[in-house]
Amino acid sequence: MFELQNEIDTDELERRLEFDLDDRNDQIRAFVEDVNGVGPKTSKAIAREFASFEELRGADRERLESVHGVGEGTVEAVLKRIH
């Protein structure tokens, strides 16, 4: 018998659906995608890291830099837009 690739379990499916259906993520993604150079993948990574827009607003440079795919230039641009 063969094994299906890219198969996910129920817990992972629920986690992904919860993320995609959460309005807070849409707010964060819309905000950061307005920043030059931030596309869908990066905005999604940022939205996964922060539970709310308020948490993003309180983020420091180190926390933003720790997000996968977020470089120094993106951090500068996001922080400038926030403040």
Protein Blocks (a to p, Z undefined) as FASTA:
>chain_A
ZZdehiacfklmmmmmmmmmmmklmmmmmmmmmpghiafklmmmmmmmpmbfklmmmpcf
klmmmpghiafklmmmmmmmmZZ
